[in-house]
Amino acid sequence: MKTLLLILLAFNAGYVDAAGFLALHGLFTTHVTGNFVTLGASLALGTTGVLAKVLALPLFCLVILLARLVGIWFDRLGWPALRIFFVAQAAFLTGAASLAIRHGAFPNGDAPEALAMGGLLVAAMAIQNAVHRVRLTDMPPSTVMTGTTTQVMVDLADLMRGVSPEKRAAAKKRLGPMSISVAAFATGCGAGALGFVFGHEICFAIPPVLVLAAMGVDALRSRA
């Protein structure tokens, strides 16, 4: 169940990032620091989407801050915080899908509808980032692959050169889940790109379903 949950979340993150990038003029919705690069490109080339990229990072930070504070409150009340966050993420993704299907395609990445859609996607993926950092700490990240890929390569190098038995065991323990996360994210990116190319804006109907499936898997996992 743990592996399936990781696959669903990482696949979803890659899917949303790729489809959102294509639909919203280069907006990264899952790892928002990439927007610094695309912001520079937009300014240099005079393309649209500048405002969306400027707003992405502060919105991302605000949602994570609120998620942490609200999550602490949920814990004190004894409410199922992780389940509530999954529902909130699915709701944001559903709102983004509704805007995409109703108003897309977006020739102007800074149009109000495009900004709203991008904001909902960023908020949804900020929740997933926060959930991983605080509530799924027994799993590798499902959203940002740079650190995960680096660790996979470091572990492979350590296993190849020979290290102490303790370090070797730790590397083997990390290697499987991290490799699965990277592979699921990459597969999600491909699926998101293909979904947008062939399905256009209707492709955004898939991420809310993936999140609800992840919520169901986590519920089964907690009962096991």
PAGUDO-827934 format. One record per atom (N, C-alpha, C): x, y, z; residue number from 1; residue in three letters; atom name. Coordinates in steps of 0.001 Angstrom, whole numbers, plus 500000, padded with zeros to 6 digits. Layout:
# PAGUDO-827934
[[X Y Z] NUM ALA CA] ...
END
This chain:
# PAGUDO-827934
[[500816 498790 500000] 1 MET N] [[500000 500000 500000] 1 MET CA] [[500860 501275 500000] 1 MET C] [[501934 501217 500764] 2 LYS N] [[502831 502374 500831] 2 LYS CA] [[503429 502688 499470] 2 LYS C] [[503856 501641 498754] 3 THR N] [[504439 501840 497430] 3 THR CA] [[503401 502363 496445] 3 THR C] [[502185 501831 496506] 4 LEU N] [[501124 502292 495612] 4 LEU CA] [[500781 503753 495879] 4 LEU C] [[500745 504137 497141] 5 LEU N] [[500474 505533 497485] 5 LEU CA] [[501554 506449 496915] 5 LEU C] [[502799 506042 497066] 6 LEU N] [[503906 506837 496523] 6 LEU CA] [[503794 506958 495008] 6 LEU C] [[503469 505872 494325] 7 ILE N] [[503343 505893 492865] 7 ILE CA] [[502234 506847 492436] 7 ILE C] [[501089 506783 493091] 8 LEU N] [[499968 507653 492737] 8 LEU CA] [[500325 509122 492916] 8 LEU C] [[500954 509448 494036] 9 LEU N] [[501283 510849 494314] 9 LEU CA] [[502368 511370 493380] 9 LEU C] [[503408 510568 493137] 10 ALA N] [[504482 511015 492254] 10 ALA CA] [[503993 511121 490809] 10 ALA C] [[503215 510149 490365] 11 PHE N] [[502642 510207 489015] 11 PHE CA] [[501779 511457 488869] 11 PHE C] [[500952 511728 489873] 12 ASN N] [[500086 512901 489826] 12 ASN CA] [[500896 514190 489747] 12 ASN C] [[501964 514260 490537] 13 ALA N] [[502793 515463 490539] 13 ALA CA] [[503413 515705 489166] 13 ALA C] [[503968 514660 488566] 14 GLY N] [[504546 514811 487236] 14 GLY CA] [[503501 515169 486195] 14 GLY C] [[502348 514539 486296] 15 TYR N] [[501254 514792 485354] 15 TYR CA] [[500821 516252 485414] 15 TYR C] [[500561 516749 486624] 16 VAL N] [[500096 518134 486784] 16 VAL CA] [[501168 519112 486324] 16 VAL C] [[502424 518824 486648] 17 ASP N] [[503501 519735 486270] 17 ASP CA] [[503616 519851 484752] 17 ASP C] [[503585 518709 484055] 18 ALA N] [[503747 518732 482602] 18 ALA CA] [[502530 519343 481908] 18 ALA C] [[501336 518902 482285] 19 ALA N] [[500130 519435 481648] 19 ALA CA] [[499966 520921 481953] 19 ALA C] [[500234 521309 483196] 20 GLY N] [[500142 522725 483546] 20 GLY CA] [[501153 523577 482803] 20 GLY C] [[502365 523052 482639] 21 PHE N] [[503405 523769 481901] 21 PHE CA] [[502963 524045 480465] 21 PHE C] [[502366 523043 479831] 22 LEU N] [[501940 523196 478442] 22 LEU CA] [[500711 524098 478314] 22 LEU C] [[499798 523985 479253] 23 ALA N] [[498554 524748 479149] 23 ALA CA] [[498721 526203 479552] 23 ALA C] [[499676 526485 480434] 24 LEU N] [[499769 527817 481043] 24 LEU CA] [[501095 528502 480726] 24 LEU C] [[501565 528328 479511] 25 HIS N] [[502703 529095 478991] 25 HIS CA] [[503944 528962 479860] 25 HIS C] [[504280 527732 480230] 26 GLY N] [[505529 527498 480940] 26 GLY CA] [[505452 527694 482439] 26 GLY C] [[504271 527590 483024] 27 LEU N] [[504136 527726 484471] 27 LEU CA] [[504400 526382 485143] 27 LEU C] [[505374 526344 486035] 28 PHE N] [[505604 525157 486844] 28 PHE CA] [[504687 525222 488057] 28 PHE C] [[503860 524205 488228] 29 THR N] [[502898 524230 489328] 29 THR CA] [[503320 523338 490489] 29 THR C] [[504236 522417 490255] 30 THR N] [[504622 521468 491293] 30 THR CA] [[505928 521850 491975] 30 THR C] [[506948 522234 491219] 31 HIS N] [[508186 522750 491811] 31 HIS CA] [[508360 524181 491288] 31 HIS C] [[507837 525123 492081] 32 VAL N] [[507627 526482 491574] 32 VAL CA] [[508914 527273 491391] 32 VAL C] [[510027 526837 491980] 33 THR N] [[511259 527603 491779] 33 THR CA] [[511710 527570 490328] 33 THR C] [[511251 526580 489560] 34 GLY N] [[511549 526558 488131] 34 GLY CA] [[510976 527753 487404] 34 GLY C] [[509997 528409 488022] 35 ASN N] [[509393 529575 487383] 35 ASN CA] [[510345 530766 487312] 35 ASN C] [[511411 530758 488122] 36 PHE N] [[512394 531829 487983] 36 PHE CA] [[513032 531778 486599] 36 PHE C] [[513290 530572 486119] 37 VAL N] [[513886 530409 484791] 37 VAL CA] [[512895 530821 483711] 37 VAL C] [[511675 530301 483789] 38 THR N] [[510693 530620 482757] 38 THR CA] [[510249 532074 482830] 38 THR C] [[510315 532672 484026] 39 LEU N] [[510025 534105 484140] 39 LEU CA] [[511054 534912 483360] 39 LEU C] [[512325 534563 483542] 40 GLY N] [[513366 535250 482783] 40 GLY CA] [[513180 535081 481292] 40 GLY C] [[512805 533857 480872] 41 ALA N] [[512574 533614 479453] 41 ALA CA] [[511396 534425 478934] 41 ALA C] [[510329 534516 479731] 42 SER N] [[509160 535292 479309] 42 SER CA] [[509503 536771 479160] 42 SER C] [[510288 537286 480101] 43 LEU N] [[510685 538697 480019] 43 LEU CA] [[511593 538940 478816] 43 LEU C] [[512500 538000 478571] 44 ALA N] [[513436 538174 477457] 44 ALA CA] [[512749 538062 476105] 44 ALA C] [[511782 537138 476020] 45 LEU N] [[511131 536873 474735] 45 LEU CA] [[509835 537653 474551] 45 LEU C] [[509354 538293 475614] 46 GLY N] [[508112 539055 475517] 46 GLY CA] [[506877 538198 475416] 46 GLY C] [[506930 536991 475971] 47 THR N] [[505771 536097 475934] 47 THR CA] [[504882 536340 477145] 47 THR C] [[503695 535735 477129] 48 THR N] [[502752 535940 478215] 48 THR CA] [[503053 534996 479380] 48 THR C] [[502362 535198 480489] 49 GLY N] [[502528 534349 481657] 49 GLY CA] [[503460 534905 482702] 49 GLY C] [[503893 536161 482533] 50 VAL N] [[504827 536762 483496] 50 VAL CA] [[504186 536886 484874] 50 VAL C] [[502970 537411 484933] 51 LEU N] [[502311 537618 486218] 51 LEU CA] [[502070 536298 486941] 51 LEU C] [[501664 535284 486206] 52 ALA N] [[501425 533967 486813] 52 ALA CA] [[502690 533432 487464] 52 ALA C] [[503826 533610 486815] 53 LYS N] [[505083 533106 487351] 53 LYS CA] [[505534 533930 488557] 53 LYS C] [[505269 535226 488544] 54 VAL N] [[505621 536073 489686] 54 VAL CA] [[504803 535687 490914] 54 VAL C] [[503529 535375 490711] 55 LEU N] [[502631 535081 491826] 55 LEU CA] [[502784 533657 492360] 55 LEU C] [[503364 532757 491560] 56 ALA N] [[503381 531336 491931] 56 ALA CA] [[504113 531086 493247] 56 ALA C] [[505306 531653 493420] 57 LEU N] [[506088 531356 494618] 57 LEU CA] [[505439 531885 495892] 57 LEU C] [[505021 533163 495944] 58 PRO N] [[504351 533602 497183] 58 PRO CA] [[503078 532829 497487] 58 PRO C] [[502313 532467 496461] 59 LEU N] [[501109 531671 496694] 59 LEU CA] [[501479 530300 497247] 59 LEU C] [[502474 529674 496666] 60 PHE N] [[502952 528376 497119] 60 PHE CA] [[503363 528443 498598] 60 PHE C] [[504136 529468 498941] 61 CYS N] [[504602 529634 500320] 61 CYS CA] [[503431 529859 501274] 61 CYS C] [[502469 530682 500864] 62 LEU N] [[501323 530981 501709] 62 LEU CA] [[500497 529723 501979] 62 LEU C] [[500276 528930 500950] 63 VAL N] [[499471 527717 501128] 63 VAL CA] [[500169 526737 502059] 63 VAL C] [[501481 526577 501925] 64 ILE N] [[502201 525678 502821] 64 ILE CA] [[502153 526182 504256] 64 ILE C] [[502316 527490 504444] 65 LEU N] [[502219 528072 505786] 65 LEU CA] [[500852 527796 506401] 65 LEU C] [[499801 528037 505639] 66 LEU N] [[498444 527805 506139] 66 LEU CA] [[498198 526313 506388] 66 LEU C] [[498705 525474 505502] 67 ALA N] [[498523 524032 505668] 67 ALA CA] [[499172 523553 506959] 67 ALA C] [[500332 524088 507273] 68 ARG N] [[501003 523700 508513] 68 ARG CA] [[500204 524156 509738] 68 ARG C] [[499765 525399 509721] 69 LEU N] [[499026 525928 510866] 69 LEU CA] [[497677 525229 511037] 69 LEU C] [[496968 525056 509944] 70 VAL N] [[495664 524388 510003] 70 VAL CA] [[495837 522926 510389] 70 VAL C] [[496905 522297 509901] 71 GLY N] [[497156 520910 510240] 71 GLY CA] [[497387 520712 511728] 71 GLY C] [[498105 521633 512346] 72 ILE N] [[498310 521559 513799] 72 ILE CA] [[496974 521661 514524] 72 ILE C] [[496115 522544 514033] 73 TRP N] [[494782 522710 514623] 73 TRP CA] [[493958 521425 514468] 73 TRP C] [[494014 520831 513278] 74 PHE N] [[493306 519569 513053] 74 PHE CA] [[493793 518495 514032] 74 PHE C] [[495109 518426 514215] 75 ASP N] [[495675 517419 515114] 75 ASP CA] [[495173 517613 516546] 75 ASP C] [[495099 518858 516975] 76 ARG N] [[494628 519133 518335] 76 ARG CA] [[493163 518741 518511] 76 ARG C] [[492389 518878 517441] 77 LEU N] [[490977 518511 517500] 77 LEU CA] [[490754 517013 517289] 77 LEU C] [[491803 516315 516890] 78 GLY N] [[491669 514894 516622] 78 GLY CA] [[491026 514584 515286] 78 GLY C] [[491059 515541 514365] 79 TRP N] [[490475 515330 513047] 79 TRP CA] [[491468 514625 512129] 79 TRP C] [[490990 513916 511115] 80 PRO N] [[491888 513207 510182] 80 PRO CA] [[492525 514190 509188] 80 PRO C] [[493615 514802 509612] 81 ALA N] [[494215 515900 508845] 81 ALA CA] [[494619 515470 507435] 81 ALA C] [[495264 514312 507319] 82 LEU N] [[495743 513886 506003] 82 LEU CA] [[494579 513693 505041] 82 LEU C] [[493507 513100 505511] 83 ARG N] [[492336 512900 504656] 83 ARG CA] [[491726 514239 504233] 83 ARG C] [[491669 515176 505163] 84 ILE N] [[491113 516498 504849] 84 ILE CA] [[491981 517202 503814] 84 ILE C] [[493297 517077 503941] 85 PHE N] [[494189 517715 502972] 85 PHE CA] [[494044 517086 501590] 85 PHE C] [[493863 515779 501535] 86 PHE N] [[493635 515131 500249] 86 PHE CA] [[492340 515647 499599] 86 PHE C] [[491307 515804 500400] 87 VAL N] [[490032 516331 499878] 87 VAL CA] [[490223 517753 499363] 87 VAL C] [[490958 518581 500130] 88 ALA N] [[491206 519960 499701] 88 ALA CA] [[492006 519989 498406] 88 ALA C] [[493016 519129 498304] 89 GLN N] [[493803 519080 497074] 89 GLN CA] [[492944 518659 495891] 89 GLN C] [[492106 517648 496085] 90 ALA N] [[491222 517211 495003] 90 ALA CA] [[490260 518320 494601] 90 ALA C] [[489781 519098 495585] 91 ALA N] [[488865 520204 495285] 91 ALA CA] [[489560 521280 494451] 91 ALA C] [[490804 521621 494811] 92 PHE N] [[491552 522615 494032] 92 PHE CA] [[491790 522113 492606] 92 PHE C] [[492156 520852 492477] 93 LEU N] [[492400 520289 491146] 93 LEU CA] [[491121 520223 490321] 93 LEU C] [[490006 519965 490989] 94 THR N] [[488720 519956 490283] 94 THR CA] [[488365 521351 489792] 94 THR C] [[488607 522360 490634] 95 GLY N] [[488370 523734 490208] 95 GLY CA] [[489231 524120 489026] 95 GLY C] [[490503 523708 489055] 96 ALA N] [[491398 523992 487930] 96 ALA CA] [[490919 523301 486663] 96 ALA C] [[490475 522049 486795] 97 ALA N] [[489971 521320 485629] 97 ALA CA] [[488736 521994 485054] 97 ALA C] [[487860 522475 485923] 98 SER N] [[486647 523155 485453] 98 SER CA] [[486996 524413 484663] 98 SER C] [[487959 525177 485174] 99 LEU N] [[488382 526385 484451] 99 LEU CA] [[489028 526024 483117] 99 LEU C] [[489848 524979 483116] 100 ALA N] [[490520 524580 481880] 100 ALA CA] [[489514 524159 480825] 100 ALA C] [[488552 523328 481225] 101 ILE N] [[487572 522811 480259] 101 ILE CA] [[486639 523906 479780] 101 ILE C] [[486303 524817 480667] 102 ARG N] [[485329 525863 480301] 102 ARG CA] [[485968 527014 479536] 102 ARG C] [[487202 527391 479897] 103 HIS N] [[487786 528611 479326] 103 HIS CA] [[489017 528365 478457] 103 HIS C] [[489640 527190 478539] 104 GLY N] [[490845 526976 477742] 104 GLY CA] [[490507 526766 476273] 104 GLY C] [[491506 526859 475403] 105 ALA N] [[492907 527138 475669] 105 ALA CA] [[493122 528611 476009] 105 ALA C] [[494313 528899 476577] 106 PHE N] [[494597 530245 477044] 106 PHE CA] [[495684 530880 476178] 106 PHE C] [[495296 531695 475202] 107 PRO N] [[496318 532371 474401] 107 PRO CA] [[497117 533372 475210] 107 PRO C] [[496502 533885 476290] 108 ASN N] [[497182 534826 477182] 108 ASN CA] [[497329 534169 478547] 108 ASN C] [[498566 533870 478927] 109 GLY N] [[498815 533206 480193] 109 GLY CA] [[498511 534047 481405] 109 GLY C] [[498294 535357 481219] 110 ASP N] [[497976 536250 482332] 110 ASP CA] [[496514 536674 482337] 110 ASP C] [[495688 536020 481518] 111 ALA N] [[494246 536271 481556] 111 ALA CA] [[493707 535828 482914] 111 ALA C] [[492640 536468 483403] 112 PRO N] [[492113 536129 484737] 112 PRO CA] [[491821 534638 484912] 112 PRO C] [[491228 534019 483895] 113 GLU N] [[490906 532600 484011] 113 GLU CA] [[492173 531748 484100] 113 GLU C] [[493195 532118 483305] 114 ALA N] [[494456 531374 483342] 114 ALA CA] [[495150 531556 484686] 114 ALA C] [[495121 532777 485214] 115 LEU N] [[495711 533026 486534] 115 LEU CA] [[495001 532220 487614] 115 LEU C] [[493680 532172 487530] 116 ALA N] [[492912 531417 488523] 116 ALA CA] [[493223 529930 488440] 116 ALA C] [[493281 529418 487223] 117 MET N] [[493602 527998 487047] 117 MET CA] [[494998 527687 487564] 117 MET C] [[495953 528520 487181] 118 GLY N] [[497324 528313 487656] 118 GLY CA] [[497419 528390 489166] 118 GLY C] [[496697 529343 489763] 119 GLY N] [[496713 529475 491216] 119 GLY CA] [[496148 528250 491906] 119 GLY C] [[495086 527689 491360] 120 LEU N] [[494500 526485 491949] 120 LEU CA] [[495454 525292 491830] 120 LEU C] [[496121 525163 490696] 121 LEU N] [[497082 524072 490536] 121 LEU CA] [[498265 524232 491495] 121 LEU C] [[498767 525456 491614] 122 VAL N] [[499882 525704 492536] 122 VAL CA] [[499462 525401 493970] 122 VAL C] [[498256 525844 494359] 123 ALA N] [[497766 525592 495718] 123 ALA CA] [[497618 524090 495969] 123 ALA C] [[497102 523365 494981] 124 ALA N] [[496922 521920 495135] 124 ALA CA] [[498261 521218 495335] 124 ALA C] [[499253 521599 494551] 125 MET N] [[500534 520931 494656] 125 MET CA] [[501328 521407 495866] 125 MET C] [[501058 522611 496339] 126 ALA N] [[501662 523059 497597] 126 ALA CA] [[501167 522183 498744] 126 ALA C] [[499890 521835 498719] 127 ILE N] [[499355 520933 499741] 127 ILE CA] [[500068 519590 499691] 127 ILE C] [[500290 519063 498499] 128 GLN N] [[500976 517776 498389] 128 GLN CA] [[502403 517875 498918] 128 GLN C] [[503078 518972 498625] 129 ASN N] [[504422 519182 499164] 129 ASN CA] [[504397 519216 500685] 129 ASN C] [[503445 519945 501256] 130 ALA N] [[503355 520067 502708] 130 ALA CA] [[503021 518728 503351] 130 ALA C] [[502117 517977 502727] 131 VAL N] [[501719 516672 503253] 131 VAL CA] [[502926 515736 503320] 131 VAL C] [[503749 515752 502281] 132 HIS N] [[504920 514886 502285] 132 HIS CA] [[505910 515289 503362] 132 HIS C] [[506109 516574 503525] 133 ARG N] [[507106 517048 504480] 133 ARG CA] [[506710 516747 505916] 133 ARG C] [[505401 516789 506211] 134 VAL N] [[504941 516711 507601] 134 VAL CA] [[504282 515374 507928] 134 VAL C] [[503508 514801 506975] 135 ARG N] [[502641 513669 507319] 135 ARG CA] [[502988 512363 506614] 135 ARG C] [[503832 512424 505618] 136 LEU N] [[504266 511199 504942] 136 LEU CA] [[505784 511120 504970] 136 LEU C] [[506330 511315 506154] 137 THR N] [[507784 511407 506304] 137 THR CA] [[508481 510061 506120] 137 THR C] [[507708 508973 506087] 138 ASP N] [[508308 507661 505858] 138 ASP CA] [[508460 507349 504375] 138 ASP C] [[508128 508335 503529] 139 MET N] [[508246 508175 502081] 139 MET CA] [[509193 509221 501507] 139 MET C] [[509836 508912 500377] 140 PRO N] [[510606 509950 499683] 140 PRO CA] [[509655 510971 499064] 140 PRO C] [[510132 512169 498761] 141 PRO N] [[509261 513191 498155] 141 PRO CA] [[508653 512705 496846] 141 PRO C] [[507455 513197 496562] 142 SER N] [[506783 512814 495320] 142 SER CA] [[506708 513980 494343] 142 SER C] [[507241 515134 494719] 143 THR N] [[507033 516326 493900] 143 THR CA] [[508312 516928 493338] 143 THR C] [[509371 516985 494098] 144 VAL N] [[510624 517594 493649] 144 VAL CA] [[511658 516487 493528] 144 VAL C] [[512148 516261 492330] 145 MET N] [[512975 515093 492067] 145 MET CA] [[514478 515376 492084] 145 MET C] [[514891 516631 492187] 146 THR N] [[516328 516928 492127] 146 THR CA] [[517072 516270 493282] 146 THR C] [[516601 516498 494507] 147 GLY N] [[517257 515909 495668] 147 GLY CA] [[517157 514400 495666] 147 GLY C] [[516006 513880 495236] 148 THR N] [[515806 512435 495209] 148 THR CA] [[516740 511775 494206] 148 THR C] [[516841 512359 493021] 149 THR N] [[517725 511804 491998] 149 THR CA] [[519181 511853 492449] 149 THR C] [[519551 512954 493098] 150 THR N] [[520922 513075 493624] 150 THR CA] [[521219 511969 494620] 150 THR C] [[520275 511728 495536] 151 GLN N] [[520480 510695 496544] 151 GLN CA] [[520564 509305 495915] 151 GLN C] [[519752 509049 494898] 152 VAL N] [[519812 507760 494201] 152 VAL CA] [[521203 507546 493612] 152 VAL C] [[521748 508561 492972] 153 MET N] [[523069 508421 492361] 153 MET CA] [[524159 508259 493423] 153 MET C] [[524032 508997 494536] 154 VAL N] [[525007 508857 495628] 154 VAL CA] [[524959 507447 496196] 154 VAL C] [[523749 506922 496409] 155 ASP N] [[523609 505571 496947] 155 ASP CA] [[524168 504525 495989] 155 ASP C] [[523917 504705 494695] 156 LEU N] [[524466 503767 493716] 156 LEU CA] [[525992 503789 493728] 156 LEU C] [[526550 504986 493829] 157 ALA N] [[528013 505097 493875] 157 ALA CA] [[528570 504421 495121] 157 ALA C] [[527893 504601 496256] 158 ASP N] [[528357 503981 497494] 158 ASP CA] [[528285 502456 497404] 158 ASP C] [[527214 501942 496792] 159 LEU N] [[527089 500489 496651] 159 LEU CA] [[528135 499928 495692] 159 LEU C] [[528511 500716 494697] 160 MET N] [[529506 500254 493730] 160 MET CA] [[530917 500231 494320] 160 MET C] [[531226 501213 495163] 161 ARG N] [[532598 501290 495672] 161 ARG CA] [[532784 500493 496956] 161 ARG C] [[531701 500155 497596] 162 GLY N] [[531812 499400 498832] 162 GLY CA] [[531892 500315 500036] 162 GLY C] [[530945 500200 500940] 163 VAL N] [[530913 501004 502158] 163 VAL CA] [[530657 500070 503331] 163 VAL C] [[530556 500630 504503] 164 SER N] [[530317 499826 505695] 164 SER CA] [[528960 499132 505580] 164 SER C] [[528773 498019 506260] 165 PRO N] [[527489 497308 506201] 165 PRO CA] [[526305 498185 506590] 165 PRO C] [[526504 499072 507565] 166 GLU N] [[525411 499953 507985] 166 GLU CA] [[525016 500911 506868] 166 GLU C] [[526006 501533 506236] 167 LYS N] [[525720 502461 505144] 167 LYS CA] [[525145 501726 503938] 167 LYS C] [[525608 500532 503706] 168 ARG N] [[525105 499740 502583] 168 ARG CA] [[523629 499391 502796] 168 ARG C] [[523275 499023 503999] 169 ALA N] [[521882 498692 504307] 169 ALA CA] [[520991 499917 504169] 169 ALA C] [[521493 501062 504647] 170 ALA N] [[520709 502295 504550] 170 ALA CA] [[520514 502704 503096] 170 ALA C] [[521569 502547 502279] 171 ALA N] [[521479 502896 500860] 171 ALA CA] [[520477 502004 500144] 171 ALA C] [[520515 500704 500434] 172 LYS N] [[519570 499776 499808] 172 LYS CA] [[518133 500091 500217] 172 LYS C] [[517953 500467 501464] 173 LYS N] [[516611 500788 501957] 173 LYS CA] [[516039 502010 501260] 173 LYS C] [[516886 503015 500992] 174 ARG N] [[516432 504233 500315] 174 ARG CA] [[516245 504041 498829] 174 ARG C] [[517096 503227 498237] 175 LEU N] [[517201 503176 496783] 175 LEU CA] [[515904 502760 496103] 175 LEU C] [[515237 501743 496630] 176 GLY N] [[514014 501265 495995] 176 GLY CA] [[512913 502307 495962] 176 GLY C] [[512483 502836 497124] 177 PRO N] [[511411 503840 497123] 177 PRO CA] [[511757 505090 496325] 177 PRO C] [[513004 505560 496437] 178 MET N] [[513377 506771 495710] 178 MET CA] [[513361 506535 494204] 178 MET C] [[513829 505382 493772] 179 SER N] [[513811 505072 492339] 179 SER CA] [[512380 504976 491822] 179 SER C] [[511506 504385 492624] 180 ILE N] [[510088 504292 492251] 180 ILE CA] [[509481 505678 492124] 180 ILE C] [[509812 506572 493065] 181 SER N] [[509273 507932 493025] 181 SER CA] [[509705 508666 491758] 181 SER C] [[510998 508569 491427] 182 VAL N] [[511504 509238 490224] 182 VAL CA] [[510852 508664 488970] 182 VAL C] [[510739 507341 488913] 183 ALA N] [[510143 506706 487737] 183 ALA CA] [[508671 507069 487587] 183 ALA C] [[507933 507096 488699] 184 ALA N] [[506509 507444 488643] 184 ALA CA] [[506328 508905 488235] 184 ALA C] [[507177 509786 488753] 185 PHE N] [[507098 511199 488386] 185 PHE CA] [[507374 511379 486894] 185 PHE C] [[508429 510726 486411] 186 ALA N] [[508778 510841 484988] 186 ALA CA] [[507659 510286 484109] 186 ALA C] [[507077 509167 484516] 187 THR N] [[505957 508593 483761] 187 THR CA] [[504767 509542 483768] 187 THR C] [[504520 510171 484922] 188 GLY N] [[503438 511153 485013] 188 GLY CA] [[503668 512336 484095] 188 GLY C] [[504915 512782 484009] 189 CYS N] [[505233 513889 483089] 189 CYS CA] [[504894 513509 481654] 189 CYS C] [[505294 512312 481262] 190 GLY N] [[504981 511863 479912] 190 GLY CA] [[503494 511745 479675] 190 GLY C] [[502788 511194 480656] 191 ALA N] [[501338 511044 480518] 191 ALA CA] [[500644 512393 480473] 191 ALA C] [[501103 513339 481293] 192 GLY N] [[500507 514670 481291] 192 GLY CA] [[500710 515386 479968] 192 GLY C] [[501913 515255 479410] 193 ALA N] [[502195 515878 478115] 193 ALA CA] [[501347 515257 477007] 193 ALA C] [[501293 513935 476986] 194 LEU N] [[500475 513266 475975] 194 LEU CA] [[498993 513568 476171] 194 LEU C] [[498571 513602 477418] 195 GLY N] [[497168 513913 477705] 195 GLY CA] [[496785 515284 477187] 195 GLY C] [[497685 516256 477348] 196 PHE N] [[497370 517600 476863] 196 PHE CA] [[497403 517666 475344] 196 PHE C] [[498356 516990 474739] 197 VAL N] [[498468 517017 473277] 197 VAL CA] [[497243 516396 472616] 197 VAL C] [[496781 515265 473159] 198 PHE N] [[495686 514543 472519] 198 PHE CA] [[494317 514845 473138] 198 PHE C] [[494290 515192 474408] 199 GLY N] [[493011 515445 475074] 199 GLY CA] [[492752 516897 475376] 199 GLY C] [[493791 517727 475177] 200 HIS N] [[493692 519164 475466] 200 HIS CA] [[493231 519374 476910] 200 HIS C] [[492367 520339 477146] 201 GLU N] [[492053 520722 478520] 201 GLU CA] [[491321 519632 479309] 201 GLU C] [[490712 518677 478628] 202 ILE N] [[490002 517610 479332] 202 ILE CA] [[490969 516751 480145] 202 ILE C] [[492259 516816 479827] 203 CYS N] [[493245 516007 480549] 203 CYS CA] [[493325 516385 482022] 203 CYS C] [[492887 517600 482362] 204 PHE N] [[492965 518038 483756] 204 PHE CA] [[491884 517411 484634] 204 PHE C] [[491006 516626 484044] 205 ALA N] [[490016 515905 484844] 205 ALA CA] [[490634 514702 485562] 205 ALA C] [[491829 514290 485163] 206 ILE N] [[492439 513085 485738] 206 ILE CA] [[493067 513321 487118] 206 ILE C] [[493812 514419 487351] 207 PRO N] [[494469 514588 488653] 207 PRO CA] [[493564 514512 489879] 207 PRO C] [[492342 515097 489880] 208 PRO N] [[491506 514919 491079] 208 PRO CA] [[491193 513458 491374] 208 PRO C] [[491022 512669 490326] 209 VAL N] [[490741 511244 490508] 209 VAL CA] [[491942 510543 491127] 209 VAL C] [[493144 510912 490689] 210 LEU N] [[494351 510316 491240] 210 LEU CA] [[494495 510626 492728] 210 LEU C] [[494180 511855 493108] 211 VAL N] [[494293 512234 494522] 211 VAL CA] [[493276 511486 495371] 211 VAL C] [[492059 511350 494883] 212 LEU N] [[491047 510600 495620] 212 LEU CA] [[491440 509125 495724] 212 LEU C] [[492060 508598 494668] 213 ALA N] [[492558 507221 494732] 213 ALA CA] [[493659 507098 495781] 213 ALA C] [[494540 508105 495834] 214 ALA N] [[495597 508103 496850] 214 ALA CA] [[495004 508152 498253] 214 ALA C] [[493954 508937 498420] 215 MET N] [[493288 509014 499723] 215 MET CA] [[492723 507652 500116] 215 MET C] [[492118 506951 499160] 216 GLY N] [[491591 505627 499436] 216 GLY CA] [[492683 504643 499806] 216 GLY C] [[493798 504695 499089] 217 VAL N] [[494928 503806 499394] 217 VAL CA] [[495472 504103 500783] 217 VAL C] [[495575 505383 501140] 218 ASP N] [[496080 505736 502468] 218 ASP CA] [[495130 505247 503558] 218 ASP C] [[493823 505314 503292] 219 ALA N] [[492866 504807 504266] 219 ALA CA] [[493048 503309 504490] 219 ALA C] [[493248 502553 503418] 220 LEU N] [[493490 501128 503544] 220 LEU CA] [[494818 500858 504247] 220 LEU C] [[495798 501695 503934] 221 ARG N] [[497115 501553 504558] 221 ARG CA] [[497046 501759 506066] 221 ARG C] [[496260 502732 506499] 222 SER N] [[496167 503030 507934] 222 SER CA] [[495434 501939 508697] 222 SER C] [[494592 501181 507996] 223 ARG N] [[493854 500105 508647] 223 ARG CA] [[494639 498804 508720] 223 ARG C] [[495653 498706 507863] 224 ALA N] [[496425 497458 507798] 224 ALA CA] [[497276 497268 509057] 224 ALA C] 
END
